[in-house]
Amino acid sequence: ETALAVSVLAQRRVSLVFHFVTDRGGNRTVRQPAILGDLVDELNGIYEAQAAVIFETEEPGNEVKLPFDIVDAVYEEKDLMDKRLGSNWGGLIGRRNWEKVFRSNNDARSLNIYLTPTDTPAASNDNAIPYVDVMNSTCVIEDGREPLEEMLPHAIGRLLGCPLQLKDRSHLMFWDATLRRTGDFIPRSCALTLNRN
């Protein structure tokens, strides 16, 4: 005998603030505020039906001028058990400097997404790991070859408390630095976590 578990979730609205970063040397993210409407639609297409989470943003985003230069913003941290392996978790280069930026620019009522330039041309930067700071509701995503519409839904899920998934490629929270995310499925346990108010 098979049983089907159904959960009816109350709608949760989540505010997003996008920060378009320029470093001290004048290097600006290649991403433009005009993309925000489509990004939010993409997020809502994934999250609304499966987890009753609706995202909102106020265009045109926030322009942030850094008091330092960016070489790279995000790096892949090493596995705790085997330092030869990556962990699929992003670390932040110059973390103390970035924490000052977050204190000055973050909206405490929102998830804060920083879109940053990198020293490598965006078309050739293969860094596909976002930096996610759940405690400060902050995410940093470098310019790169990985499409933002693939990275952002996964990063938002992590910001809202869903655990990283390393086996099921159909799962929204699946991530591997080489295989990337390929699915949008949100299982019930993750939907319940996402929908907490």
Disulfide bonds with the S-S distance in Angstrom:
Cys162-Cys190 2.04
